[in-house]
């Protein structure tokens, strides 16, 4: 995978929602003015999870995650990985470590 940062304008992230960037397998979640970035690679067998009204769901084996990436239903063993996020001048930059 590429390690180049992904940049998105804060304004594109819906309030109390998520901006999904499938081409980067990343989602930016906004909750109560707080932003976090999640790697959309399922922690079970590395399928790409999709956004749902309740959080995220894996189409391969049915794992479910909450809006902050925590496991709500297996078989995924771990939360989605949090990615480093920097905010500056209205731009969010996400870095894969």
C-alpha positions in Angstrom: 0.0 0.0 0.0 1.1 3.6 -0.6 2.2 5.6 2.4 1.4 9.0 0.8 -1.0 11.0 3.0 -4.6 11.4 2.0 -6.0 15.0 2.2 -9.7 16.0 2.4 -11.4 19.2 3.2 -13.1 19.2 6.7 -16.2 20.6 5.0 -16.7 17.3 3.1 -17.1 15.2 6.2 -20.7 15.2 7.2 -21.6 16.2 10.8 -22.2 13.1 12.9 -21.3 11.0 9.9 -18.5 9.6 7.8 -16.7 10.4 4.6 -15.7 7.2 2.9 -12.7 7.2 0.5 -12.9 3.7 -1.0 -10.0 4.2 -3.3 -7.8 4.7 -0.2 -9.7 2.3 2.0 -10.1 5.1 4.6 -13.1 6.7 6.3 -13.1 10.0 8.2 -15.6 10.1 11.0 -17.0 13.2 12.6 -18.6 12.9 16.0 -19.5 16.0 18.1 -16.9 18.1 16.3 -14.2 15.4 16.8 -12.5 13.8 13.8 -11.0 10.3 13.5 -9.7 8.3 10.6 -10.3 4.6 10.2 -8.6 2.0 8.0 -11.4 0.2 6.2 -9.5 -3.1 6.1 -11.5 -5.7 8.1 -9.4 -7.2 10.9 -10.7 -10.6 10.0 -9.5 -11.4 6.5 -8.7 -8.0 5.1 -11.8 -7.4 3.0 -12.8 -3.7 2.7 -15.7 -2.8 5.0 -18.5 -0.5 3.8 -20.2 2.3 5.7 -23.7 1.8 7.1 -26.1 3.9 9.1 -24.9 2.1 12.3 -21.2 2.2 11.5 -19.3 -0.2 9.2 -20.0 -3.7 7.8 -17.8 -6.3 6.2 -19.5 -7.7 3.0 -17.4 -10.9 3.1 -18.2 -12.5 6.5 -20.6 -10.2 8.2 -18.5 -8.5 10.8 -20.0 -5.2 12.1 -18.2 -2.2 13.6 -19.5 0.8 15.3 -18.9 4.4 14.1 -15.6 4.5 15.9 -14.5 1.2 14.4 -15.1 -1.0 17.5 -16.3 -4.6 16.8 -20.0 -5.1 17.4 -20.2 -8.5 15.7 -17.6 -11.0 14.7 -15.8 -12.8 13.2 -13.5 -9.8 13.2 -11.2 -10.1 16.3 -10.2 -6.4 16.6 -11.4 -2.9 16.0 -10.6 -1.2 12.7 -7.2 0.4 12.8 -7.1 4.1 13.7 -5.0 6.2 11.4 -3.1 9.3 12.2 -5.0 12.4 11.4 -3.8 16.0 11.3 -6.0 19.0 10.8 -4.7 22.3 9.5 -6.5 25.2 7.8 -9.6 23.2 7.2 -7.8 20.3 5.6 -7.6 16.9 7.2 -4.4 14.8 6.3 -4.4 11.1 7.1 -1.2 9.2 7.3 -0.7 5.5 7.2 2.1 4.6 9.5 
